[in-house]
């Protein structure tokens, strides 16, 4: 067995660069590379100490590099190490003359030592080198005296360490070979693996481990694959990936149909997924119902419809009992209702006073216009009693006291003028379709001419037009009521995720009131949401399809062709008629046929081999070694990789030598 030993270098390669700076800036930057066997060491820990105090620590990447910036006039130690390796240290004394300025850069490589029990590494507790400032050369350089003192110690460690590792490797190989000869494969594999850790570049333990794996895999393939598949399924389940875990449990059940565990887990997952979907839908419906009630209540609050808002907030509270927002809003609506009621009482009181005042004033003005000065004077006094500070009644009262002495002829002229004015105002109001006002003016005119038949006809016409106007208004109110009912119905359907029915209701509402924007905005939102839902559904189908295809490809790689076929068939359930999955099924069927053919041929060879071995063993037992050797050689022509015939042939050759 040939082994190449690569000595671990203990020499530091250091280069120096000084960067001139402006003014008084000065520091030392060190750039190191951790190495093992002259190669960058990934995952090494570089730690910077100032005296005994840890300052910083970094982990190297694939290039093994690390760097630190050191202040002047301090003593630092850089330690480089890694688990299962012996750390090494390098010291930096940054003492500098006060007048010296500049920026220095130190680059170096530091190798680590792979540890081995029995080797004395005490010398490595000291720095392998000390870097100091040389005032004459104006740079930082190694302390040659310290380096010379350490060199022999480091070389002794290197020699002892290499010898220790070599002895450890040889011992592990011997133990592994013995365990393998006794068919103790687990122990042999562990020994070979330990030997590879000592000398990773050695091929012998790797080759032996490969031989062990080939022999063991023949016995453990199905069991290991079952265990692996169940483990992957449980891991996926722990990662909250039930869809993928379900496929894995079903695959495990196919591997070992007699096992109930994967079947039970698959049934549990399917049950849990179904329940979770139902819970999500119910929760979404409740949340939408709550949000709809809150939104409508907020709108009523904004419109100061406090009672309506309170009822809607109470509906939201029924959906989410104890909800602080709804409770706070209910209290706010109640306060608004109380304040609004108080305002209404005050306004009603003021309005009632104003109404009585205006009525008295209006009656007084009418009486004044009609020259009924005595009655007018009474009404102006009544108006003044209601609002004592008003100047107008006072003025009118003063005027009336003078007008009572006016001529009766003037009263008649004013009566005629009143009639003409009332008629003119009535005609103007009628032309403007203000039929109620027009009727009032016609009634005023009728007071001047109670027997005017044409005037009474006008009043009848106003009543007819007012009735028609009321009917039109009632029709508009009915359309508005139907519109609001349709919008409310559509909102409820939308909140319950019944998007198609909601869209129909919004369309019907839009037909009732085409000028309203809200129904069309909702319809556009529904169209966008339907498109988004379809996109999500397609994405989920694609993910399920891809997972099934990935499982199929994985099973093909592991030569589990039946499982691969089932996975590709599963992919077809997500994409019926998919050409790729169909081709994969055909490919898998061909591989299954090839495997069955190969297995049949192998069984035939095994039967032939076992027959030859049985005959050779009988000849060996009868000490007919020549014939036995011929038969063992013939067995190797049938199964060349079998070790038993080779061992028997070696034993026969050894017996022949002894003879």
C-alpha positions in Angstrom: 0.0 0.0 0.0 1.6 3.3 -1.1 1.0 6.5 0.9 2.3 10.0 0.2 2.8 12.2 3.2 2.6 16.0 2.6 4.5 17.9 5.3 2.6 20.8 6.9 4.6 23.9 6.5 5.3 26.0 9.5 6.9 29.0 7.7 5.2 32.4 7.5 5.5 34.1 4.2 5.4 37.8 4.9 5.5 40.8 2.5 5.7 44.5 3.4 4.1 47.5 1.7 4.2 51.1 3.0 1.5 53.5 1.8 2.3 57.2 2.3 -0.5 59.3 3.7 -1.2 62.9 4.3 -0.9 64.7 7.6 -0.5 62.3 10.7 -2.5 59.2 9.7 -0.8 56.0 10.7 -1.8 52.3 11.3 -0.7 48.8 10.3 -3.1 46.7 8.2 -2.4 42.9 8.3 -3.7 40.6 5.6 -3.4 36.9 6.3 -4.3 33.6 4.6 -5.0 30.4 6.6 -3.5 27.3 4.9 -3.4 23.6 5.2 -0.9 21.6 3.1 -0.1 24.8 1.1 -3.8 25.3 0.2 -6.3 27.9 1.4 -8.2 26.7 4.5 -12.0 27.4 4.5 -13.8 27.9 7.8 -10.7 28.7 9.9 -11.1 31.2 12.8 -8.7 34.2 12.9 -8.8 35.9 16.3 -7.2 39.2 17.2 -6.0 39.8 20.8 -4.7 43.0 22.3 -2.7 41.6 25.2 -5.1 39.0 26.7 -8.2 40.8 25.5 -10.1 39.5 22.5 -10.7 42.3 20.0 -12.2 40.7 16.9 -12.8 37.3 15.3 -13.5 36.3 11.7 -14.2 33.1 9.8 -12.3 32.6 6.5 -14.0 31.8 3.2 -12.9 29.5 0.4 -9.8 31.8 -0.2 -8.7 31.5 3.4 -8.2 35.2 3.7 -8.7 37.6 6.7 -7.5 41.1 7.6 -7.3 43.4 10.7 -6.3 47.0 11.1 -3.9 47.6 14.0 -3.4 50.8 15.9 0.1 52.0 16.8 1.9 51.6 20.1 0.1 48.4 21.1 0.9 44.7 21.4 -1.3 42.3 19.3 -1.5 38.6 18.9 -3.3 36.9 15.9 -4.4 33.3 16.4 -5.5 31.1 13.5 -7.1 27.7 14.2 -9.9 25.4 13.3 -11.7 22.5 15.1 -9.5 19.3 15.2 -6.5 21.4 14.3 -3.8 23.0 16.5 -3.9 26.8 16.5 -0.8 29.0 15.7 -0.1 32.5 16.8 1.7 35.5 15.4 2.6 38.6 17.4 2.7 42.3 16.3 4.4 44.9 18.4 3.2 48.2 16.8 5.4 50.5 19.0 6.4 53.4 16.7 8.5 56.5 17.2 6.4 59.6 17.8 7.5 61.4 14.7 6.9 58.5 12.3 3.6 58.5 10.2 2.3 56.3 7.4 0.2 53.3 6.6 1.8 49.9 6.6 0.4 46.7 5.1 1.6 43.2 6.1 0.6 40.2 4.0 1.4 36.7 5.3 0.3 33.0 5.2 -0.2 30.9 8.3 -0.6 27.2 8.1 -2.3 25.1 10.9 -1.4 21.7 12.2 -3.8 18.8 12.1 -3.9 17.5 15.7 -2.7 14.0 16.7 -2.9 12.4 20.2 0.5 12.0 21.8 2.3 14.9 20.1 3.5 17.8 22.4 2.2 21.0 20.9 3.1 23.2 23.9 5.6 25.2 21.9 2.7 26.5 19.7 1.3 28.4 22.7 4.0 31.0 22.0 3.9 33.2 18.8 5.8 31.5 15.9 7.1 35.0 15.1 7.1 38.6 16.4 6.8 41.5 14.0 8.4 44.7 15.2 9.1 48.1 13.7 12.7 48.7 12.5 13.5 52.4 12.9 16.5 52.2 10.6 14.6 50.4 7.8 11.4 52.3 8.6 9.2 49.2 8.3 7.9 46.3 10.2 9.9 43.0 10.1 10.4 39.7 11.8 12.2 39.4 15.1 15.0 37.1 13.9 16.1 36.1 17.4 12.6 34.9 18.3 12.1 33.2 14.9 15.5 31.3 15.3 14.5 30.2 18.8 11.2 28.8 17.6 12.4 27.1 14.4 13.8 24.0 16.0 10.7 23.6 18.2 8.4 23.9 15.2 10.4 21.5 13.1 10.3 18.9 16.0 6.5 19.3 16.1 6.2 18.9 12.4 8.3 15.6 12.4 6.5 14.2 15.5 3.1 15.2 14.1 3.7 13.5 10.7 5.0 10.4 12.3 2.1 10.3 14.7 -0.4 10.7 11.8 1.3 8.0 9.8 1.2 5.6 12.7 -2.4 6.4 13.3 -3.2 5.8 9.6 -1.4 2.5 9.5 -3.1 1.2 12.6 -6.6 2.2 11.3 -5.9 0.5 8.0 -4.9 -2.7 9.6 -7.9 -2.7 11.9 -10.2 -1.9 9.0 -8.8 -4.7 6.8 -9.2 -7.2 9.6 -12.8 -6.1 10.2 -13.6 -6.3 6.5 -12.1 -9.8 6.3 -14.5 -10.8 9.2 -17.4 -9.1 7.3 -17.8 -6.6 10.1 -18.7 -3.9 7.5 -19.9 -1.1 9.9 -16.7 -1.3 11.9 -14.5 -1.5 8.8 -16.3 1.5 7.2 -15.7 3.6 10.3 -12.0 2.7 10.4 -11.5 3.5 6.7 -13.4 6.8 7.1 -11.1 7.6 10.1 -8.1 6.8 8.0 -9.3 9.1 5.2 -9.6 11.9 7.7 -6.0 11.4 8.6 -4.8 11.4 5.0 -7.7 12.7 2.7 -5.7 12.1 -0.5 -5.1 8.4 0.0 -7.2 6.3 -2.4 -7.0 2.9 -0.6 -9.5 3.6 2.2 -11.9 5.2 -0.3 -11.7 2.1 -2.6 -12.3 -0.2 0.4 -15.2 1.9 1.6 -16.7 1.8 -1.9 -16.4 -2.0 -1.9 -18.2 -2.2 1.5 -21.0 0.1 0.2 -21.5 -2.2 -2.8 -21.9 -5.3 -0.7 -24.1 -3.7 2.0 -26.3 -1.9 -0.5 -27.4 -5.2 -2.0 -28.8 -6.2 1.4 -30.1 -2.8 2.6 -31.3 -1.1 -0.6 -35.1 -1.4 0.0 -35.0 -0.9 3.7 -32.7 2.2 3.4 -34.8 3.6 0.7 -37.9 3.1 2.7 -36.3 4.7 5.8 -35.0 7.6 3.7 -38.3 8.2 2.1 -40.2 8.2 5.4 -37.5 10.5 6.9 -37.9 12.9 4.0 -41.7 12.8 4.3 -41.4 13.6 8.1 -39.0 16.4 7.4 -41.2 17.9 4.8 -44.1 17.6 7.2 -42.1 19.4 9.9 -41.3 22.1 7.3 -45.1 22.6 6.7 -45.0 21.1 3.2 -47.9 18.7 3.4 -48.3 18.3 -0.4 -44.8 17.0 -0.8 -44.9 15.0 2.4 -48.0 13.2 1.1 -46.3 12.1 -2.1 -43.3 10.8 0.0 -45.5 8.8 2.4 -47.3 7.3 -0.5 -44.0 6.4 -2.1 -42.9 4.8 1.1 -46.1 2.8 1.3 -45.4 1.4 -2.2 -41.9 0.4 -1.1 -43.3 -1.5 2.0 -47.0 -2.2 1.4 -47.2 -4.1 4.7 -46.3 -1.1 6.8 -49.3 0.8 8.1 -47.4 3.9 9.3 -47.0 5.7 5.9 -50.6 4.9 5.0 -51.8 6.3 8.3 -49.7 9.4 7.9 -50.9 9.9 4.4 -54.5 9.6 5.6 -53.8 12.1 8.4 -52.3 14.6 6.0 -55.2 14.4 3.6 -57.6 14.9 6.5 -55.7 17.8 7.9 -55.4 19.5 4.6 -59.1 19.2 4.0 -59.9 20.6 7.5 -57.4 23.4 7.1 -58.9 24.5 3.8 -62.4 24.5 5.3 -61.2 26.6 8.3 -59.4 29.1 6.0 -62.5 29.6 3.9 -64.7 30.0 7.0 -62.2 32.5 8.6 -62.0 34.5 5.3 -65.8 34.7 5.1 -66.0 35.9 8.7 -63.2 38.5 8.2 -65.0 39.8 5.0 -68.3 40.0 6.9 -66.6 42.0 9.7 -64.8 44.3 7.3 -68.0 44.9 5.3 -69.9 45.9 8.4 -67.1 48.2 9.6 -66.8 49.9 6.2 -70.5 50.5 6.0 -70.6 51.7 9.6 -67.7 54.1 8.9 -69.6 55.5 5.9 -72.7 56.1 8.1 -70.6 57.7 10.8 -69.1 60.1 8.2 -72.6 61.0 7.1 -73.5 61.5 10.8 -76.1 58.7 10.7 -75.2 57.6 14.2 -78.0 55.1 14.8 -77.4 53.3 11.6 -73.7 53.2 12.2 -74.3 51.8 15.7 -76.3 48.9 14.4 -73.6 48.1 11.8 -70.9 48.2 14.5 -73.0 45.9 16.6 -73.2 43.5 13.6 -69.3 43.6 13.4 -69.1 42.9 17.2 -71.3 39.8 16.7 -68.8 38.6 14.1 -65.8 39.4 16.5 -67.1 39.4 20.1 -65.0 41.7 22.3 -63.4 43.6 19.3 -62.1 46.8 20.8 -62.5 48.8 17.6 -66.2 48.0 17.3 -66.8 48.6 21.0 -65.1 52.0 20.8 -67.0 52.9 17.6 -70.3 52.0 19.3 -69.5 54.3 22.2 -68.6 57.0 19.8 -71.8 56.5 17.8 -73.9 56.7 21.0 -72.2 60.0 22.0 -72.9 61.3 18.5 -76.5 60.3 18.8 -76.9 62.1 22.2 -75.2 65.2 20.9 -77.2 65.1 17.7 -80.5 64.8 19.7 -79.5 67.8 21.9 -78.7 69.8 18.8 -82.0 68.8 17.2 -83.9 69.9 20.4 -82.1 73.3 20.4 -82.6 73.7 16.6 -86.3 72.8 16.9 -86.7 75.3 19.7 -85.0 78.0 17.7 -86.8 76.9 14.5 -90.2 77.0 16.3 -89.5 80.5 17.5 -88.3 81.5 14.0 -91.3 79.8 12.4 -93.7 81.7 14.7 -91.8 84.9 14.1 -91.8 84.4 10.3 -95.5 83.4 10.3 -96.4 86.5 12.3 -94.2 88.6 10.1 -95.6 87.1 7.0 -99.1 87.5 8.1 -98.4 91.1 9.2 -96.8 91.8 5.8 -99.8 90.3 4.0 -102.2 92.2 6.1 -100.1 95.3 5.6 -100.2 94.8 1.8 -103.9 94.2 2.0 -104.3 97.5 3.8 -105.7 95.6 6.9 -103.6 97.9 9.1 -105.2 97.0 12.4 -104.8 93.2 12.0 -101.2 93.8 10.6 -100.4 95.9 13.6 -101.4 93.1 15.9 -99.2 90.6 14.0 -96.2 92.9 14.0 -96.6 93.3 17.8 -96.7 89.5 18.1 -93.5 89.2 16.0 -91.8 91.8 18.1 -92.7 89.9 21.3 -91.1 86.8 19.9 -87.9 88.6 18.8 -87.7 91.9 20.8 -84.4 93.0 19.2 -85.6 92.9 15.6 -85.8 96.3 14.0 -88.1 95.5 11.1 -91.3 94.9 13.2 -90.6 98.1 15.1 -90.3 100.0 11.8 -93.5 98.4 10.5 -95.4 99.2 13.8 -94.3 102.8 13.4 -95.4 102.9 9.8 -98.8 101.3 10.6 -99.6 103.8 13.3 -99.3 106.5 10.5 -100.9 104.4 7.8 -104.1 103.8 9.8 -105.1 107.3 8.9 -104.6 106.7 5.1 -107.3 107.1 2.5 -109.7 104.2 1.7 -109.0 104.7 -2.0 -105.4 103.8 -1.5 -106.5 100.5 0.1 -108.4 99.6 -3.0 -105.5 100.5 -5.3 -103.2 98.3 -3.2 -105.7 95.5 -3.4 -105.6 95.6 -7.2 -101.8 95.9 -7.1 -101.7 92.9 -4.7 -103.7 90.8 -7.1 -101.5 91.7 -10.1 -98.3 91.0 -8.2 -99.6 87.7 -6.9 -100.7 86.6 -10.4 -97.3 87.7 -11.9 -95.4 85.8 -9.2 -97.7 82.8 -9.6 -97.1 82.7 -13.4 -93.3 83.1 -12.9 -93.2 80.2 -10.4 -95.4 78.1 -12.6 -93.1 78.7 -15.6 -90.2 77.6 -13.3 -92.2 74.5 -12.4 -92.3 75.6 -8.7 -95.9 74.5 -8.5 -96.2 74.7 -4.8 -95.1 78.4 -4.8 -97.3 79.1 -7.8 -100.3 77.6 -5.9 -99.5 79.9 -3.0 -99.5 83.0 -5.2 -102.7 81.9 -6.9 -104.3 81.5 -3.5 -103.1 85.0 -2.6 -104.6 86.4 -5.8 -107.9 84.5 -4.9 -108.1 86.5 -1.7 -108.3 89.6 -3.9 -110.8 88.1 -6.3 -112.7 85.3 -4.6 -115.2 84.8 -7.5 -112.6 84.6 -10.3 -113.4 81.2 -12.1 -110.2 81.3 -14.2 -108.1 81.7 -11.1 -109.8 78.6 -9.5 -109.0 76.6 -12.7 -105.4 77.7 -12.3 -105.4 76.3 -8.7 -106.8 73.0 -9.9 -104.1 72.8 -12.6 -101.4 73.4 -9.9 -102.8 70.5 -7.8 -102.7 68.2 -10.9 -99.1 69.2 -11.7 -98.0 68.8 -8.1 -99.6 65.3 -7.9 -97.7 64.3 -11.1 -94.5 65.7 -9.7 -95.0 63.7 -6.5 -95.6 60.5 -8.5 -92.4 61.1 -10.5 -90.5 61.6 -7.3 -91.9 58.4 -5.8 -90.8 56.5 -8.8 -87.3 57.9 -8.5 -87.3 56.9 -4.8 -88.4 53.4 -5.7 -85.6 53.1 -8.3 -83.1 54.4 -5.6 -84.5 51.9 -3.1 -84.1 49.0 -5.6 -80.6 50.2 -6.5 -79.5 50.3 -2.8 -81.0 46.9 -2.2 -79.1 45.4 -5.2 -75.8 47.1 -4.1 -76.3 45.7 -0.6 -77.0 42.2 -2.0 -73.9 42.5 -4.3 -71.7 43.6 -1.4 -72.8 40.6 0.7 -72.2 38.2 -2.2 -68.8 39.8 -2.8 -67.9 39.5 0.9 -68.9 35.8 0.8 -66.6 35.4 -2.2 -69.6 34.6 -4.5 -68.0 36.7 -7.2 -70.1 35.7 -10.3 -73.4 36.3 -8.4 -72.0 39.5 -7.0 -71.1 40.7 -10.5 -74.6 39.9 -11.8 -76.1 41.9 -8.9 -73.7 44.9 -9.5 -74.7 44.8 -13.3 -78.4 44.9 -12.3 -77.8 47.8 -10.0 -75.8 49.7 -12.7 -78.8 49.2 -15.0 -81.1 50.8 -12.4 -78.8 53.9 -12.1 -76.3 54.0 -15.0 -74.7 57.2 -13.7 -73.5 55.6 -10.5 -69.7 54.7 -10.6 -69.6 52.3 -7.6 -71.2 49.2 -9.3 -68.9 49.4 -12.3 -65.8 49.9 -10.1 -66.8 46.7 -8.2 -67.3 44.8 -11.4 -63.8 45.8 -12.6 -62.4 44.7 -9.2 -64.2 41.3 -9.5 -62.8 40.8 -13.0 -59.3 41.5 -11.7 -59.7 39.2 -8.7 -61.1 36.4 -10.9 -58.1 36.7 -13.2 -55.8 36.7 -10.2 -57.5 33.6 -8.7 -57.2 31.8 -12.0 -53.5 32.7 -12.1 -52.9 31.3 -8.6 -54.8 28.1 -9.4 -52.6 27.7 -12.5 -49.5 28.4 -10.4 -50.5 25.7 -7.8 -51.2 23.2 -10.6 -47.7 23.9 -12.0 -46.1 23.5 -8.6 -47.8 20.2 -8.0 -47.0 19.0 -11.4 -43.3 20.0 -11.0 -43.1 18.3 -7.6 -44.4 15.1 -9.1 -42.0 15.3 -12.0 -39.1 16.0 -9.6 -40.1 13.0 -7.6 -40.3 10.9 -10.7 -36.8 12.1 -11.9 -35.4 11.4 -8.4 -36.8 7.9 -8.4 -35.4 7.3 -11.8 -31.9 8.4 -10.5 -32.3 5.9 -7.7 -33.5 3.2 -10.1 -36.9 3.0 -8.3 -38.7 2.7 -11.6 -42.2 1.7 -10.3 -42.2 4.7 -7.9 -41.0 6.9 -10.8 -43.8 5.7 -13.0 -46.4 6.4 -10.3 -45.0 9.9 -9.8 -45.2 10.7 -13.5 -48.7 9.3 -13.5 -49.4 11.7 -10.6 -48.0 14.6 -12.8 -50.6 13.6 -15.5 -53.4 14.2 -13.0 -52.3 17.9 -12.8 -51.7 18.2 -16.6 -53.7 15.6 -18.5 -52.2 14.8 -21.8 -48.8 16.2 -20.9 -46.4 14.9 -23.5 -43.3 15.1 -21.3 -45.0 13.0 -18.5 -46.3 10.5 -21.1 -42.8 10.1 -22.6 -41.3 9.6 -19.1 -43.9 6.9 -18.4 -42.9 5.1 -21.6 -39.2 5.5 -20.7 -39.9 4.1 -17.2 -41.8 1.1 -18.6 -38.8 0.3 -20.9 -36.4 0.5 -17.9 -38.6 -1.7 -15.8 -38.5 -4.3 -18.6 -34.7 -4.0 -18.9 -34.3 -4.3 -15.1 -36.6 -7.4 -15.1 -34.5 -9.0 -17.9 -31.2 -8.2 -16.1 -32.5 -9.6 -12.8 -33.6 -12.8 -14.5 -30.2 -13.1 -16.1 -28.5 -12.4 -12.8 -30.6 -15.0 -11.0 -29.6 -17.6 -13.6 -26.0 -16.7 -13.1 -26.3 -17.0 -9.3 -27.9 -20.4 -9.6 -25.1 -21.5 -11.9 -22.5 -20.0 -9.6 -24.0 -21.6 -6.5 -24.0 -25.0 -8.2 -20.3 -24.7 -9.1 -19.3 -23.4 -5.6 -21.1 -26.4 -4.0 -19.2 -28.8 -6.2 -15.9 -27.0 -5.6 -16.5 -27.0 -1.8 -17.0 -30.7 -1.8 -13.8 -31.2 -3.8 -12.0 -28.9 -1.3 -13.4 -30.8 1.7 -12.1 -34.1 0.0 -8.6 -32.4 -0.4 -9.0 -32.6 -4.2 -7.4 -29.1 -4.4 -6.5 -29.2 -8.2 -10.1 -29.9 -9.3 -11.5 -27.6 -6.6 -9.3 -24.7 -7.8 -10.5 -25.3 -11.4 -14.1 -25.1 -10.2 -13.5 -22.0 -8.2 -11.9 -20.4 -11.2 -14.9 -21.5 -13.3 -17.2 -19.9 -10.7 -15.3 -16.6 -11.2 -16.0 -16.6 -14.9 -19.7 -16.6 -14.0 -19.5 -13.9 -11.2 -16.1 -12.2 -11.4 -16.7 -9.8 -8.5 -17.3 -12.5 -5.9 -14.6 -12.7 -3.2 -15.2 -16.2 -1.9 -13.7 -18.1 -4.9 -10.7 -15.8 -4.8 -10.1 -16.5 -1.1 -10.4 -20.3 -1.7 -7.9 -20.1 -4.6 -5.4 -18.2 -2.4 -5.8 -20.8 0.4 -5.3 -23.7 -2.2 -2.2 -22.0 -3.4 -0.9 -21.5 0.1 -1.5 -25.2 0.9 0.3 -26.2 -2.3 3.3 -24.1 -1.2 3.4 -25.8 2.2 3.2 -29.2 0.6 
